[in-house]
Amino acid sequence: MSTLRVASDSFPEMDELKAILVAGGTWFERRTIGEVQVQEFKFPLITASIGSTDRNAPAVGFFGGVHGLECIGTQLVLEYMRALLRRLEWDELLREQLRTIRLIFMPIVNPGGMAARRRSNPNGVDLMRNAPQNAEGRVPFLAGGQRIGPWLPWYRGPSGAQLEVESAALLSVVEEELMSRPLSFALDCHSGFGWDDSIWFPYARTEREMAHLPEMFLLKTMFEESYPHHGYAFEPQSHQYLLHGDLWDCAYDRTRAPNIFLPMTLELGSWRWIRKNPMQMFTRMGIFNPIKAHRTRRVLRRHPSFFDFLTRAAFSSRRWLPNGDFRDQVMRRAREHWQPASAVSTS
């Protein structure tokens, strides 16, 4: 284990999560699926679920805190959980949705890293570089994932080693609660350098197209028609860069047909905050999170519309999921949109 130091067995985001689960005790089904030990402290890996118990019901998973420094992603998921509890007191439409879909939350995937306010987990491993697959092409030096050692950022872990506890826990939740269903989505909330907010989807390891490109294209199209001023860049992650060991690539490739699992990453562009407050560039937290309270509130207001959109798309999936000739037409449109020069099929 590296020289990570933490002061206690809790931190603000963990306290908020526990408070939400206490307040929502009659609604949320809480599970502790493992724990991470740092010095004498133990941090639980907690999930919360709500909605239909039918194993064939569509499901949406919301994840955050894979990188311990990116607290704003965790705060987004926690805010959405709080909003659900408030709405359940009066929102009959929400109650109707939850009779036929299931929502799964894992807001703090990397509690040891978040407690220490650092990107990696307590072993110095970048969890989003920890899956076993290698990229099919050149990756950015270091940032694409490296095995030199944990003293450098973006460390993947030793070659041939087992997954980190947190990575294995995330994949087990995804396999049990999402991939096993006929239809499921995942949204993993991050922040990082960039001017724009982005929604990325597989692949990160290759420029080849994912098998469910038509379904992803329809999601994008429906969202843009419903929220024309959303401002997201919605694209495969490979359009930005390739990387080794992406957990969502790993989960997507493990999903067995005919089940449809569509993982997405919400990347919040931190350069927006830094541009307006350049001094935060010189703080570790300021590189990845809005520091000013009013900017944090703005982020928390801006993105729940996409969370709600995913729950409604899951609820209404019979109305839009493509099949037959229509799916072939959508595939052609998707290829023209995302890969105008050429497209290499996964088949």
C-alpha positions, 0 to 999 in steps of 0.5 A: 500500500502507498503512503496515503494518509486519512484522518478519520473513517468518514468525509463529507460525501460519505456523511451525506450519503449515509444521511440520505439513506437514513432519510430514505430508509423506506424507499432505498434498499441499501447494500454494503458490497465490500470495504476498503481499509486504509491504516486503521480505518475501514470505508464501506462500498455502498450501493442503494437501489429503488424501484421495481424488483422484477429482474427483467425491468429496465434499469439505470445505474448512476455512479460517481467518485471513481476518481477520489478528487472528482467530488463534483460527480459524487455530489451530482449523484447525491443531489439526484438521490435527495431530489428523488426522495423529495419528489416521492412525497408528491410525484405520482408520475415518478412513483409510476415509473418506479413500478416498472424500472429500477434505479441503482446508485453507487455514488462513492466507488473510491471512498479511500481516494475520496477521503484522502482527496486524491485521484487514485485508490489507496494502492495508487491505482487509477480505477478507470485504467484497472481493467485487463484489456489493452488499447488497440492503438497508441494511447497518450503517454502516461494518461492512457494508462501505465504500469511503471509504478504508483508514484506516477499518475494513471497507474493501471496496477501490476500486470496480471494482478487481480482487479482492485477491490473497488473495480471488482465491486463496481463490475459486480454491481453492474453485472448483477444489477444492469448487464443481466437485464434486457435493457440497462443504462449506466451513467458514471460522473467525472470531471476533467480538463476541457471547455465543454461538458461531454457524454462519452460512450464505448469504446475507449480502447479502440476506434471500432464502433460499438455493437449498439451504435443505433441505440446510442444514436437514438438516445442522443437524438431524443435528448437533443430534440427534447433539450435542444440547448443542452450543450453536451458533446455526445460521442465515443470516447475514442474520438478524444483519446484511447486508453487501456483498462477502461472499466466500462469497456470491460463491462460492455464487452462482457454483456451477453446478447440479447441484453442491451447495456449502454454505459455512458460517462458524463465528463464535466469540463473543468476549464470552465470553472478555471477560466472564471477563477484562475487561482483554483488551478493551483489547488489540487481540488480546484483542478477538478471541481468548482470552488465557488459555491454559486458555480457548484449550485449551477452544476447541480442545477444543470445536469439532472435533466439528463439523469431524468431523461435516462430514467424516462428513456428506460421507462418508455423503451418499447416506444423507441428501441429500434429493430429490423429495417429501421435499426439498419437505417439508424445504423447508417445514420449513426455511422455518418454522424460519428464516423463520416469517413469510414466505419469498421464494424465490430462484427 
